[in-house]
Amino acid sequence: MAEREASKTAIGVAMLRAVHQLWDGPPKILDDPVVMSLLSAELQDRIRAGTTGFLEPRSIALRAHVLLRSRYAEERLEQAVARGVTQLVVLGAGFDTFAHRQPPWARAINIFEVDHPASQRLKRERLATAAIPVPPNVIYAPVDFEHDTLTGGLARVGFDPHRKTFVSCLGVLVYLTGEAIAELFAFIASLPPRSECVFTFGGARGLDEPGKPSLATAAAAVGEPWQSSMEIDDVIAALARAGLPEPVLPTPAEIHSYLGNRTDGLGPPKRNRIASVVVGAK
């Protein structure tokens, strides 16, 4: 991304969640009353007017994926907190709103939001404009990966590597090189046993539409090119090199519980690109 420019793809993801709140039917896959306030007035007007192309097949498929990955990660987090996890690290936090709609069980954990300083700055400005307070358990970790490391950025803001931690890494790996992915998995492996990471992997095959630019092309056009594309065998091998066990993917039954039998067009993805790995799991 440009040096002083917030991530356009992060804004795009927030738009998808906002569209879900206004235009998709009940029950909501992700109930997010905060996200609309993080968008510009122009984008809010476009969403309310229905002029964002949200009924196009690719938009529907991408929205289903974005909603599913967040819902799955948040439910895995709840289970992790029940077994003693006390820190949440949200990588590429963008306009994620979990911290601002956190349930009672999350209030005892520290939430570290990691992102490029420009994206983080815009989010905080939008929160202030909307008079949305920052919860006391939220810690911002501005990290520019061109000049800094995740470990260094977290250390500066009080992250404790000796405490069980949950890492949310949604929509991030495609922007990392193979070397950076290896460093990330090594960081996960260094965390205490029973720590966990939920992540998405691979590209967006199955979401692209004939005759239209691919999602990878669209991301590159706004200055945020994809750096990697992994299949599940690649993921397993990368985890093994870091000393981590094989990942767990959402089961068809779990996916159906979120996206089955809907009447708004949202449905299970053609390809499952969400995975979880637990440190020290057999």
C-alpha positions, 0 to 999 in steps of 0.5 A, a space after each residue: 500500500 502507499 506509505 500514508 494510505 489506509 488499506 483499500 482492501 480492508 475498507 472493501 472487507 468492511 463494506 461486505 460486512 456492512 452490506 450484510 447488516 442491511 441487505 442480507 436476511 436473518 439470522 445474521 451470520 455475523 451481527 456487526 452493528 459497529 462496522 457501518 460507522 467505520 466507513 465514509 459517509 459516501 460509502 454508507 450512502 452507497 450501501 444504503 442505496 444498494 449501489 455497491 454491486 452487492 448482488 453480483 455473484 462474486 460479491 455474494 460469494 466473497 461476502 459469504 466467505 468473509 462472514 464465515 471466516 470471522 464467525 468461525 474465528 470468533 467461535 474458536 476464540 471463545 473455546 480458546 478463552 475457556 481453556 485459558 487463552 488470555 491474549 488475542 492478536 488480530 493480524 491485519 486488523 483493518 476495520 475489524 470490530 470484534 473489540 467493540 462488540 466483544 461479549 462478556 467472556 472476552 473482557 478479561 483478555 488483552 486484544 492486540 490489533 496489529 496493522 499498518 500505521 496508516 490503516 490503524 490511524 484511519 480506523 481510530 479517526 473513524 471511531 472517534 468521529 462516531 464517538 465509539 469508545 476504545 475498550 480498556 482491553 484493546 492495545 494497538 500495535 502499529 507495524 509496518 512490515 517493510 521496516 519492522 517485525 511482528 515480534 518487535 511490534 508486539 513487544 513494544 506494546 506489552 505483549 507477553 509471549 509466555 501467555 496462551 494466545 489466540 491469533 486471528 490471521 484472516 485474509 492476510 497470508 495472500 499478502 505475505 511472501 513464503 519467507 514471511 509466512 514461515 516467520 509467522 508460523 514460527 512465531 505461532 509455534 513459539 507460543 505456549 501450548 494450547 495457543 491457537 491460530 485461525 487463518 485463511 489461505 490460498 487465493 480466490 479461485 471459485 470467486 472470480 467471474 468470467 470477463 471480469 478482473 480477478 480479485 488478485 488483479 483488483 488487489 494489485 490495481 489498488 497497490 496491494 498485490 498478492 504474494 502467495 497462493 497456497 493449497 492445503 498441502 502447501 499449508 500442511 508442509 509449511 506448518 510442519 516446517 515450523 513444528 506445528 501439527 496439521 490444521 483443522 478445517 471447518 467441517 461441512 456440518 459447521 459450515 452448513 450451520 452458518 450458511 445452509 438453508 438461507 434464502 438471501 443467496 449466501 451459501 457454503 463456499 465452493 472451496 474451504 479456505 479457512 483453517 485452525 492450528 493449535 500449538 502442541 495438539 496431537 
